[in-house]
Amino acid sequence: MEAERINAVANQMTDLKGRASELRRYL
């Protein structure tokens, strides 16, 4: 398993969670 891929996926997941929380604020 490539650590870079794991880190990239983890960053994407955290980014999506951040966006979701921001969207909840506006809604």
PDB file with one MODEL, atoms N, CA, C and O in Angstrom:
MODEL        1
ATOM      1  N   MET A   1       0.856  -1.202   0.000  1.00  0.00           N
ATOM      2  CA  MET A   1       0.000   0.000   0.000  1.00  0.00           C
ATOM      3  C   MET A   1       0.884   1.242   0.000  1.00  0.00           C
ATOM      4  O   MET A   1       1.902   1.296   0.691  1.00  0.00           O
ATOM      5  N   GLU A   2       0.482   2.234  -0.782  1.00  0.00           N
ATOM      6  CA  GLU A   2       1.283   3.455  -0.863  1.00  0.00           C
ATOM      7  C   GLU A   2       0.804   4.471   0.168  1.00  0.00           C
ATOM      8  O   GLU A   2      -0.379   4.806   0.229  1.00  0.00           O
ATOM      9  N   ALA A   3       1.731   4.948   0.965  1.00  0.00           N
ATOM     10  CA  ALA A   3       1.364   5.920   2.005  1.00  0.00           C
ATOM     11  C   ALA A   3       0.809   7.187   1.373  1.00  0.00           C
ATOM     12  O   ALA A   3      -0.098   7.815   1.920  1.00  0.00           O
ATOM     13  N   GLU A   4       1.351   7.561   0.226  1.00  0.00           N
ATOM     14  CA  GLU A   4       0.888   8.798  -0.419  1.00  0.00           C
ATOM     15  C   GLU A   4      -0.590   8.696  -0.780  1.00  0.00           C
ATOM     16  O   GLU A   4      -1.346   9.652  -0.612  1.00  0.00           O
ATOM     17  N   ARG A   5      -0.997   7.520  -1.280  1.00  0.00           N
ATOM     18  CA  ARG A   5      -2.419   7.354  -1.635  1.00  0.00           C
ATOM     19  C   ARG A   5      -3.283   7.440  -0.398  1.00  0.00           C
ATOM     20  O   ARG A   5      -4.331   8.086  -0.406  1.00  0.00           O
ATOM     21  N   ILE A   6      -2.842   6.785   0.670  1.00  0.00           N
ATOM     22  CA  ILE A   6      -3.622   6.801   1.914  1.00  0.00           C
ATOM     23  C   ILE A   6      -3.769   8.234   2.416  1.00  0.00           C
ATOM     24  O   ILE A   6      -4.855   8.653   2.817  1.00  0.00           O
ATOM     25  N   ASN A   7      -2.659   8.985   2.390  1.00  0.00           N
ATOM     26  CA  ASN A   7      -2.713  10.378   2.850  1.00  0.00           C
ATOM     27  C   ASN A   7      -3.635  11.189   1.963  1.00  0.00           C
ATOM     28  O   ASN A   7      -4.396  12.020   2.460  1.00  0.00           O
ATOM     29  N   ALA A   8      -3.581  10.965   0.658  1.00  0.00           N
ATOM     30  CA  ALA A   8      -4.423  11.722  -0.271  1.00  0.00           C
ATOM     31  C   ALA A   8      -5.894  11.438   0.013  1.00  0.00           C
ATOM     32  O   ALA A   8      -6.711  12.358   0.059  1.00  0.00           O
ATOM     33  N   VAL A   9      -6.228  10.168   0.204  1.00  0.00           N
ATOM     34  CA  VAL A   9      -7.625   9.808   0.485  1.00  0.00           C
ATOM     35  C   VAL A   9      -8.063  10.424   1.814  1.00  0.00           C
ATOM     36  O   VAL A   9      -9.173  10.944   1.928  1.00  0.00           O
ATOM     37  N   ALA A  10      -7.190  10.363   2.812  1.00  0.00           N
ATOM     38  CA  ALA A  10      -7.533  10.931   4.122  1.00  0.00           C
ATOM     39  C   ALA A  10      -7.770  12.429   3.991  1.00  0.00           C
ATOM     40  O   ALA A  10      -8.699  12.970   4.591  1.00  0.00           O
ATOM     41  N   ASN A  11      -6.931  13.096   3.209  1.00  0.00           N
ATOM     42  CA  ASN A  11      -7.110  14.545   3.018  1.00  0.00           C
ATOM     43  C   ASN A  11      -8.430  14.827   2.321  1.00  0.00           C
ATOM     44  O   ASN A  11      -9.119  15.787   2.666  1.00  0.00           O
ATOM     45  N   GLN A  12      -8.788  14.006   1.350  1.00  0.00           N
ATOM     46  CA  GLN A  12     -10.052  14.212   0.636  1.00  0.00           C
ATOM     47  C   GLN A  12     -11.231  14.027   1.591  1.00  0.00           C
ATOM     48  O   GLN A  12     -12.193  14.794   1.552  1.00  0.00           O
ATOM     49  N   MET A  13     -11.153  13.018   2.440  1.00  0.00           N
ATOM     50  CA  MET A  13     -12.247  12.762   3.373  1.00  0.00           C
ATOM     51  C   MET A  13     -12.406  13.931   4.333  1.00  0.00           C
ATOM     52  O   MET A  13     -13.523  14.388   4.575  1.00  0.00           O
ATOM     53  N   THR A  14     -11.292  14.421   4.884  1.00  0.00           N
ATOM     54  CA  THR A  14     -11.370  15.544   5.819  1.00  0.00           C
ATOM     55  C   THR A  14     -11.874  16.780   5.096  1.00  0.00           C
ATOM     56  O   THR A  14     -12.621  17.573   5.669  1.00  0.00           O
ATOM     57  N   ASP A  15     -11.469  16.954   3.835  1.00  0.00           N
ATOM     58  CA  ASP A  15     -11.920  18.116   3.065  1.00  0.00           C
ATOM     59  C   ASP A  15     -13.426  18.043   2.843  1.00  0.00           C
ATOM     60  O   ASP A  15     -14.126  19.050   2.957  1.00  0.00           O
ATOM     61  N   LEU A  16     -13.922  16.850   2.525  1.00  0.00           N
ATOM     62  CA  LEU A  16     -15.367  16.696   2.301  1.00  0.00           C
ATOM     63  C   LEU A  16     -16.131  16.984   3.589  1.00  0.00           C
ATOM     64  O   LEU A  16     -17.185  17.619   3.566  1.00  0.00           O
ATOM     65  N   LYS A  17     -15.594  16.513   4.711  1.00  0.00           N
ATOM     66  CA  LYS A  17     -16.271  16.758   5.988  1.00  0.00           C
ATOM     67  C   LYS A  17     -16.308  18.252   6.278  1.00  0.00           C
ATOM     68  O   LYS A  17     -17.310  18.774   6.768  1.00  0.00           O
ATOM     69  N   GLY A  18     -15.208  18.936   5.972  1.00  0.00           N
ATOM     70  CA  GLY A  18     -15.161  20.382   6.197  1.00  0.00           C
ATOM     71  C   GLY A  18     -16.176  21.090   5.329  1.00  0.00           C
ATOM     72  O   GLY A  18     -16.863  22.003   5.787  1.00  0.00           O
ATOM     73  N   ARG A  19     -16.275  20.674   4.072  1.00  0.00           N
ATOM     74  CA  ARG A  19     -17.243  21.306   3.166  1.00  0.00           C
ATOM     75  C   ARG A  19     -18.654  21.043   3.645  1.00  0.00           C
ATOM     76  O   ARG A  19     -19.500  21.936   3.594  1.00  0.00           O
ATOM     77  N   ALA A  20     -18.923  19.837   4.108  1.00  0.00           N
ATOM     78  CA  ALA A  20     -20.267  19.483   4.574  1.00  0.00           C
ATOM     79  C   ALA A  20     -20.643  20.364   5.764  1.00  0.00           C
ATOM     80  O   ALA A  20     -21.766  20.862   5.844  1.00  0.00           O
ATOM     81  N   SER A  21     -19.703  20.552   6.685  1.00  0.00           N
ATOM     82  CA  SER A  21     -19.999  21.385   7.854  1.00  0.00           C
ATOM     83  C   SER A  21     -20.263  22.817   7.423  1.00  0.00           C
ATOM     84  O   SER A  21     -21.139  23.480   7.979  1.00  0.00           O
ATOM     85  N   GLU A  22     -19.512  23.307   6.431  1.00  0.00           N
ATOM     86  CA  GLU A  22     -19.722  24.677   5.951  1.00  0.00           C
ATOM     87  C   GLU A  22     -21.093  24.800   5.292  1.00  0.00           C
ATOM     88  O   GLU A  22     -21.789  25.797   5.482  1.00  0.00           O
ATOM     89  N   LEU A  23     -21.484  23.772   4.509  1.00  0.00           N
ATOM     90  CA  LEU A  23     -22.793  23.813   3.849  1.00  0.00           C
ATOM     91  C   LEU A  23     -23.904  23.820   4.894  1.00  0.00           C
ATOM     92  O   LEU A  23     -24.918  24.496   4.722  1.00  0.00           O
ATOM     93  N   ARG A  24     -23.711  23.065   5.979  1.00  0.00           N
ATOM     94  CA  ARG A  24     -24.745  23.017   7.018  1.00  0.00           C
ATOM     95  C   ARG A  24     -24.930  24.403   7.627  1.00  0.00           C
ATOM     96  O   ARG A  24     -26.042  24.778   7.999  1.00  0.00           O
ATOM     97  N   ARG A  25     -23.839  25.164   7.728  1.00  0.00           N
ATOM     98  CA  ARG A  25     -23.951  26.511   8.310  1.00  0.00           C
ATOM     99  C   ARG A  25     -24.844  27.387   7.439  1.00  0.00           C
ATOM    100  O   ARG A  25     -25.677  28.136   7.949  1.00  0.00           O
ATOM    101  N   TYR A  26     -24.666  27.288   6.109  1.00  0.00           N
ATOM    102  CA  TYR A  26     -25.442  28.144   5.205  1.00  0.00           C
ATOM    103  C   TYR A  26     -26.895  27.698   5.114  1.00  0.00           C
ATOM    104  O   TYR A  26     -27.791  28.520   4.924  1.00  0.00           O
ATOM    105  N   LEU A  27     -27.127  26.391   5.251  1.00  0.00           N
ATOM    106  CA  LEU A  27     -28.508  25.898   5.119  1.00  0.00           C
ATOM    107  C   LEU A  27     -29.338  26.242   6.361  1.00  0.00           C
ATOM    108  O   LEU A  27     -30.520  25.906   6.425  1.00  0.00           O
TER     109      LEU A  27
ENDMDL
END
